[in-house]
Amino acid sequence: MADQELTPQQRAATVIVALGTDKASRIYQYMGPDELEQLTLEVAKLGHVPTERTEQVLEEFYQMCLTNKAVTEGGMEYARSVLQKAFGDQAADQLLSKVTKALTNRAFSFLDKTDAKTLLSTLQHERAQTIALVLSYVDPDKAAAVIEELPANKKLRVVENIARMESASPGAVKMLEEELKKKFANIIVAEKVQVGGLDQIAAIMNNLERSSEKAVFDGLEKRNGKLAEEIRKRMFVFEDIVKMDDRSVQRFVRDCDTRDIVLALKGANREVAEKLFANMSSRMRQNIEEDLEITTNVRIRDVEEAQQRIVGIIRDLEERNEIIILKGGKDEIIA
């Protein structure tokens, strides 16, 4: 069986076969009749899977199990930290993306095929709470496109509702789906899922045009300054330094405490470290590399706080138009 022909169902069947009857039977105890029937059928149809392909599928299965466990026990930020250490930044992002979609796209998955214009025309007259709930289930760029076109006052309320949202009851989601099913396919929600929240609205805000972002934050500062600040913190993370132009990196490095750079680099990936080192003087780089060698037994909390202080400097400089942060491919730069 060719690698590209393995569907998600066939991957599941591959795992079951590889586990053996004893371990597989334990998994079966947690599955419903329909799931068991489908999985059994896939196992029966599976045929031969090469050993190397089976090992790859098992590794992916292990990674997804670890991801789900980390998300369930510690939340998305904890999961990101665990996965980055285990598999690296890129793999962590991919795994979290899969889990996020699994958690949030069970309901309203039909919206994936709907363009932003159609979604806007369907939602624009709904209450802010309703719009916020629906946009929590769609991709950030599509949600941002809808928010862009909302009236200023409703735009603020939608942003605030998404940020404050933590979970939605199956009944409320299903009721809303029933109201929209005349235009979209109906999706049944079987369990409570996490939607919205600060990370979701930060991702959406990162996709807004700068003029819209400023308008939202100006209004939100007056209504809820603390919430506005929490959203800002999540809009640019330390790892985003790799996306900055060299001049901007050189500028913010001048304002950073050397000790903060050392601590921040203890928890940074190779790409971030190379970006920073490439924009320092030779002497500064040498001093920091020496300090890194003698700096041991650093607490994760200290690393995160140092990175956050650096991010704060970057955000302050951007607000004063002294540096540029590129967002979502929406900004155009004139040299």
C-alpha positions as CSV (number, residue, x, y, z in Angstrom):
1,M,0.0,0.0,0.0
2,A,1.5,3.3,-1.0
3,D,2.2,5.9,1.7
4,Q,0.1,8.6,0.1
5,E,-2.9,6.3,0.0
6,L,-3.2,6.0,3.8
7,T,-6.3,7.8,5.0
8,P,-6.8,8.8,8.7
9,Q,-9.0,5.7,9.1
10,Q,-6.2,3.5,7.6
11,R,-3.7,5.1,10.0
12,A,-5.9,4.2,12.9
13,A,-6.2,0.6,11.6
14,T,-2.4,0.4,11.2
15,V,-2.0,1.4,14.9
16,I,-4.5,-1.2,16.0
17,V,-2.7,-4.0,14.1
18,A,0.7,-2.9,15.3
19,L,-0.5,-2.9,19.0
20,G,-1.6,-6.5,18.9
21,T,-4.9,-8.0,20.1
22,D,-4.3,-7.5,23.9
23,K,-3.5,-3.8,23.8
24,A,-6.0,-3.2,21.0
25,S,-8.8,-4.7,23.0
26,R,-8.2,-2.2,25.8
27,I,-8.6,0.7,23.3
28,Y,-11.8,-0.9,22.0
29,Q,-13.4,-0.6,25.5
30,Y,-13.4,3.2,25.1
31,M,-15.1,3.3,21.6
32,G,-18.7,3.4,20.6
33,P,-20.4,0.8,18.4
34,D,-20.2,2.9,15.2
35,E,-16.5,3.6,15.8
36,L,-15.8,0.0,16.4
37,E,-17.6,-1.1,13.3
38,Q,-15.7,1.4,11.1
39,L,-12.4,0.6,12.6
40,T,-12.9,-3.2,12.3
41,L,-13.8,-2.7,8.7
42,E,-10.6,-0.7,8.1
43,V,-8.5,-3.3,9.8
44,A,-10.1,-6.0,7.6
45,K,-9.4,-4.0,4.4
46,L,-5.9,-2.8,5.4
47,G,-3.7,-5.3,3.7
48,H,0.1,-5.1,3.9
49,V,1.8,-1.9,5.3
50,P,5.6,-1.7,5.1
51,T,7.5,-1.8,8.4
52,E,9.0,1.6,8.0
53,R,5.6,3.1,7.2
54,T,4.1,1.4,10.3
55,E,6.9,2.8,12.5
56,Q,6.2,6.3,11.1
57,V,2.4,6.0,11.8
58,L,3.1,4.8,15.4
59,E,5.5,7.7,15.9
60,E,2.8,10.1,14.8
61,F,0.3,8.3,17.0
62,Y,2.6,8.7,20.0
63,Q,3.1,12.4,19.3
64,M,-0.6,13.0,19.1
65,C,-1.2,11.1,22.3
66,L,1.5,13.2,24.1
67,T,-0.1,16.4,22.6
68,N,-3.6,15.6,23.7
69,K,-2.3,14.7,27.2
70,A,-0.4,17.9,27.5
71,V,-3.3,20.0,26.3
72,T,-5.8,18.3,28.6
73,E,-3.6,18.4,31.7
74,G,-1.9,21.8,31.3
75,G,-3.6,23.8,28.6
76,M,-2.3,25.0,25.2
77,E,0.7,27.1,26.5
78,Y,1.9,24.2,28.7
79,A,1.5,21.8,25.8
80,R,3.5,24.1,23.5
81,S,6.4,24.2,26.0
82,V,6.4,20.4,26.4
83,L,6.2,19.7,22.7
84,Q,8.9,22.2,21.8
85,K,11.3,20.5,24.1
86,A,10.3,17.0,22.9
87,F,10.1,17.6,19.1
88,G,11.2,21.2,18.3
89,D,9.2,24.3,17.4
90,Q,8.0,23.3,14.0
91,A,6.7,19.9,15.0
92,A,5.1,21.4,18.1
93,D,3.2,23.9,16.0
94,Q,2.0,21.3,13.6
95,L,0.9,19.0,16.4
96,L,-0.9,21.8,18.2
97,S,-2.6,22.9,15.0
98,K,-4.0,19.4,14.5
99,V,-5.3,19.2,18.1
100,T,-6.8,22.7,17.9
101,K,-8.6,21.8,14.8
102,A,-9.8,18.5,16.4
103,L,-11.1,20.5,19.4
104,T,-12.7,23.4,17.6
105,N,-13.8,22.2,14.2
106,R,-16.2,19.5,15.3
107,A,-18.9,22.1,15.1
108,F,-19.3,24.5,12.2
109,S,-16.7,22.5,10.1
110,F,-18.9,23.3,7.1
111,L,-17.6,26.9,7.4
112,D,-14.2,25.8,6.1
113,K,-15.7,25.8,2.6
114,T,-17.5,29.2,3.0
115,D,-15.7,32.4,2.0
116,A,-15.5,35.4,4.3
117,K,-18.0,37.5,2.3
118,T,-20.7,34.8,2.5
119,L,-20.0,34.3,6.2
120,L,-20.2,38.1,6.8
121,S,-23.5,38.4,5.0
122,T,-24.9,35.6,7.2
123,L,-23.6,36.9,10.5
124,Q,-23.6,40.7,10.3
125,H,-27.1,41.1,11.8
126,E,-26.5,38.6,14.6
127,R,-25.7,39.5,18.2
128,A,-22.1,40.1,19.0
129,Q,-22.1,37.0,21.3
130,T,-23.4,34.9,18.4
131,I,-20.8,36.2,15.9
132,A,-18.1,35.6,18.5
133,L,-19.1,32.0,19.0
134,V,-19.1,31.2,15.3
135,L,-15.8,33.0,14.6
136,S,-14.2,31.0,17.3
137,Y,-14.6,27.9,15.1
138,V,-13.1,29.3,11.9
139,D,-9.6,30.0,10.7
140,P,-8.1,33.3,12.2
141,D,-7.7,34.9,8.7
142,K,-11.3,34.3,7.8
143,A,-12.5,35.5,11.2
144,A,-10.3,38.7,10.8
145,A,-11.9,39.3,7.4
146,V,-15.3,39.2,8.9
147,I,-14.4,41.4,11.9
148,E,-12.8,44.0,9.4
149,E,-16.2,44.7,7.9
150,L,-18.3,44.9,11.1
151,P,-19.5,48.3,12.4
152,A,-17.0,49.8,14.9
153,N,-19.1,49.2,18.0
154,K,-20.0,45.6,17.2
155,K,-16.4,45.0,16.2
156,L,-15.3,45.8,19.7
157,R,-18.0,43.7,21.3
158,V,-17.1,40.7,19.1
159,V,-13.4,40.9,20.0
160,E,-14.2,41.2,23.7
161,N,-16.6,38.2,23.6
162,I,-14.0,36.0,21.8
163,A,-11.3,36.9,24.3
164,R,-13.5,36.1,27.3
165,M,-15.0,32.9,25.9
166,E,-13.8,29.7,27.4
167,S,-16.3,27.0,26.5
168,A,-19.7,26.6,24.8
169,S,-22.4,24.2,25.8
170,P,-23.4,21.5,23.3
171,G,-27.0,22.8,23.5
172,A,-26.1,26.4,22.6
173,V,-23.9,25.4,19.7
174,K,-26.4,23.0,18.3
175,M,-29.2,25.6,18.6
176,L,-27.1,28.0,16.6
177,E,-26.3,25.4,14.0
178,E,-30.0,24.7,13.6
179,E,-30.7,28.4,12.9
180,L,-28.0,28.5,10.3
181,K,-28.6,25.1,8.6
182,K,-30.8,26.7,5.9
183,K,-27.6,28.1,4.4
184,F,-25.0,25.7,5.8
185,A,-24.8,22.0,6.5
186,N,-25.9,21.0,10.0
187,I,-23.2,19.6,12.4
188,I,-24.2,17.8,15.6
189,V,-22.0,18.6,18.6
190,A,-21.6,15.6,21.0
191,E,-19.4,17.1,23.7
192,K,-18.3,20.3,25.2
193,V,-15.2,21.9,23.6
194,Q,-12.9,24.8,24.3
195,V,-13.5,27.7,22.0
196,G,-12.4,31.3,21.7
197,G,-10.1,32.7,24.4
198,L,-7.1,35.0,24.3
199,D,-5.0,32.9,22.0
200,Q,-7.8,32.8,19.4
201,I,-8.5,36.6,19.4
202,A,-4.7,37.3,19.3
203,A,-4.4,35.2,16.2
204,I,-7.4,37.0,14.7
205,M,-6.0,40.4,15.6
206,N,-2.7,39.5,14.0
207,N,-4.6,39.2,10.7
208,L,-6.3,42.5,11.0
209,E,-5.1,45.5,9.0
210,R,-3.1,47.9,11.2
211,S,-5.8,50.6,11.0
212,S,-8.5,48.2,12.2
213,E,-6.1,46.8,14.9
214,K,-5.5,50.3,16.3
215,A,-9.2,51.2,16.2
216,V,-10.1,48.0,18.1
217,F,-7.4,48.6,20.7
218,D,-8.2,52.2,21.2
219,G,-11.8,51.3,22.0
220,L,-10.9,48.3,24.0
221,E,-8.4,50.3,26.2
222,K,-11.3,52.4,27.3
223,R,-13.6,49.5,28.0
224,N,-11.2,47.0,29.5
225,G,-7.5,48.0,29.6
226,K,-6.4,44.8,31.3
227,L,-8.0,42.7,28.6
228,A,-6.4,44.8,25.9
229,E,-3.0,44.3,27.4
230,E,-3.5,40.5,27.7
231,I,-4.3,40.3,24.0
232,R,-1.3,42.4,23.1
233,K,1.0,40.1,25.0
234,R,-0.2,37.2,22.9
235,M,0.1,38.9,19.6
236,F,3.8,38.8,19.3
237,V,5.8,36.0,20.9
238,F,9.6,35.8,21.4
239,E,10.0,33.2,18.6
240,D,8.5,35.8,16.1
241,I,11.8,37.6,16.3
242,V,13.0,35.5,13.3
243,K,10.4,37.2,11.2
244,M,11.7,40.7,11.9
245,D,14.0,42.6,9.6
246,D,17.6,43.0,10.7
247,R,17.4,46.8,11.3
248,S,14.5,46.3,13.7
249,V,16.4,43.5,15.5
250,Q,19.5,45.7,15.9
251,R,17.3,48.5,17.2
252,F,15.5,46.6,20.0
253,V,18.7,44.7,21.0
254,R,20.2,48.1,22.0
255,D,17.5,48.6,24.6
256,C,17.6,45.1,26.1
257,D,19.4,44.2,29.3
258,T,22.2,41.8,28.5
259,R,21.2,39.5,31.3
260,D,17.7,39.2,29.8
261,I,19.2,38.3,26.4
262,V,21.2,35.5,28.1
263,L,18.2,34.1,30.0
264,A,16.0,34.4,26.9
265,L,18.5,32.5,24.8
266,K,18.6,29.6,27.3
267,G,15.1,28.7,26.2
268,A,15.3,29.9,22.5
269,N,15.5,27.8,19.4
270,R,18.4,27.9,17.1
271,E,16.8,30.1,14.5
272,V,16.1,32.8,17.1
273,A,19.6,32.6,18.5
274,E,21.1,32.9,15.1
275,K,18.9,35.9,14.3
276,L,20.0,37.7,17.4
277,F,23.7,36.9,17.1
278,A,23.7,38.0,13.5
279,N,22.5,41.5,14.6
280,M,24.9,42.1,17.5
281,S,28.4,43.5,17.5
282,S,31.2,40.9,17.7
283,R,32.1,41.9,21.2
284,M,28.5,41.7,22.5
285,R,28.1,38.3,20.9
286,Q,31.3,37.1,22.5
287,N,30.2,38.3,25.9
288,I,26.7,36.7,25.7
289,E,28.1,33.4,24.4
290,E,30.5,33.3,27.4
291,D,27.7,34.1,29.8
292,L,25.6,31.4,28.2
293,E,28.3,28.8,29.0
294,I,28.5,29.7,32.7
295,T,24.7,30.2,33.1
296,T,23.2,26.9,34.3
297,N,20.2,25.6,36.2
298,V,18.0,28.3,35.0
299,R,14.3,28.2,36.0
300,I,11.8,28.1,33.1
301,R,9.9,30.9,34.7
302,D,13.0,33.2,34.7
303,V,13.5,32.4,31.0
304,E,9.9,33.1,30.1
305,E,9.9,36.4,32.1
306,A,13.1,37.5,30.3
307,Q,11.6,36.7,27.0
308,Q,8.4,38.6,27.9
309,R,10.5,41.7,28.9
310,I,12.2,41.6,25.5
311,V,8.8,41.3,23.8
312,G,7.6,44.3,25.8
313,I,10.5,46.4,24.5
314,I,9.7,45.3,20.9
315,R,6.0,46.2,21.3
316,D,6.9,49.6,22.8
317,L,9.3,50.4,20.0
318,E,6.7,49.4,17.4
319,E,4.1,51.6,18.9
320,R,6.6,54.5,18.6
321,N,7.2,53.5,15.0
322,E,10.9,52.9,15.6
323,I,10.7,49.3,14.4
324,I,8.5,47.2,12.1
325,I,6.8,43.9,12.9
326,L,5.4,42.2,9.8
327,K,2.0,40.6,10.4
328,G,0.3,37.9,8.3
329,G,1.7,39.1,5.0
330,K,-0.6,42.1,5.1
331,D,2.1,44.8,5.4
332,E,3.9,46.2,2.4
333,I,7.4,47.7,3.0
334,I,8.9,50.4,0.8
335,A,12.7,50.3,1.0
